[in-house]
Amino acid sequence: MRSMIQLLSAAAIVCLLPAAAHAQNQGATLFQSNCQMCHGADGKGSTPTGQALKVVNLHDPAVVKMTDTDLANVIGKGKRNMPAFGSRLTPPQIENLVSFIRALQKQ
């Protein structure tokens, strides 16, 4: 029984990896088309537009400490100079974007 559970757990992880990679790729595409102009490819906000608008560095400890839900809410509803993307992006797209930002923060 224990071997069966371990086998099923390993199979589930293998099955989820392609879905996670797909979400990561979608998040990267969404970031490039919606966020990169201000936040930059590295998420640090060092672009001319980002500097002019004083955008948040996505590597800032305050952003890193945010929950995924909080980050998704900021993306969806906007905050300060950041526009709301909730009318342009679906909830799954915002989730993919959050996933990509989390990966970006680890770089």
C-alpha positions in Angstrom: 0.0 0.0 0.0 2.8 2.4 0.9 4.5 1.7 -2.4 1.3 2.4 -4.3 0.9 5.8 -2.5 4.5 6.7 -3.3 4.0 5.7 -6.9 0.8 7.7 -7.3 2.4 10.7 -5.6 5.3 10.6 -8.0 3.0 10.2 -11.0 0.9 13.2 -9.8 4.1 15.4 -9.6 5.2 14.3 -13.1 1.7 15.1 -14.4 1.7 18.6 -12.8 5.2 19.6 -14.1 4.0 20.2 -17.6 1.0 22.3 -16.3 3.4 24.3 -14.1 5.7 24.9 -17.0 2.8 26.0 -19.2 1.6 28.4 -16.5 5.1 29.7 -16.2 5.4 30.3 -20.0 2.0 32.0 -20.0 3.0 34.1 -17.1 6.2 35.2 -18.9 4.2 36.1 -22.0 1.7 38.1 -20.0 4.5 39.9 -18.0 6.3 40.8 -21.2 3.1 42.3 -22.8 1.6 43.9 -19.7 4.2 44.6 -17.1 7.7 44.8 -18.6 7.4 48.3 -20.0 7.2 49.7 -16.4 8.7 47.0 -14.2 11.5 45.9 -16.7 12.4 42.4 -17.7 14.0 41.8 -14.3 11.1 43.3 -12.4 13.2 46.0 -10.7 11.4 49.0 -12.3 14.5 50.5 -13.7 13.0 51.4 -17.1 12.4 55.0 -18.0 8.7 54.6 -17.6 9.1 52.7 -14.3 11.4 55.4 -12.9 9.1 58.2 -14.0 6.1 56.5 -12.4 8.2 55.3 -9.4 6.9 51.7 -9.8 7.5 49.2 -7.1 10.5 46.9 -7.5 9.0 43.4 -7.5 12.1 42.2 -5.6 11.4 44.6 -2.7 10.9 42.6 0.5 7.5 44.1 1.0 6.4 42.6 -2.3 8.1 39.3 -1.7 6.3 39.0 1.6 2.8 39.6 0.0 0.6 36.6 -0.3 -0.2 35.4 -3.8 -3.8 36.6 -3.2 -2.6 40.1 -2.2 -0.4 40.3 -5.3 -3.2 39.1 -7.5 -5.5 41.7 -6.0 -3.0 44.5 -6.8 -2.7 43.2 -10.3 -6.5 43.0 -10.7 -7.5 46.2 -9.0 -4.3 48.3 -9.4 -2.6 50.4 -6.8 -1.3 54.0 -6.9 0.1 54.5 -10.4 -0.4 50.9 -11.4 -3.6 50.4 -13.5 -6.1 47.7 -12.8 -5.7 44.7 -15.1 -8.8 42.8 -13.8 -10.8 43.8 -16.8 -8.1 42.8 -19.3 -6.9 39.6 -17.7 -8.8 36.5 -16.5 -8.3 35.2 -13.0 -6.3 32.2 -14.4 -4.1 34.7 -16.3 -3.5 36.7 -13.2 -2.6 33.5 -11.3 0.0 32.7 -14.1 1.3 36.2 -13.8 1.7 35.8 -10.0 3.5 32.5 -10.6 5.9 34.1 -13.0 6.6 37.1 -10.6 7.4 34.6 -7.9 9.9 32.8 -10.1 11.3 36.2 -11.2 11.8 37.1 -7.5 14.0 34.1 -7.0 16.4 35.1 -9.7 
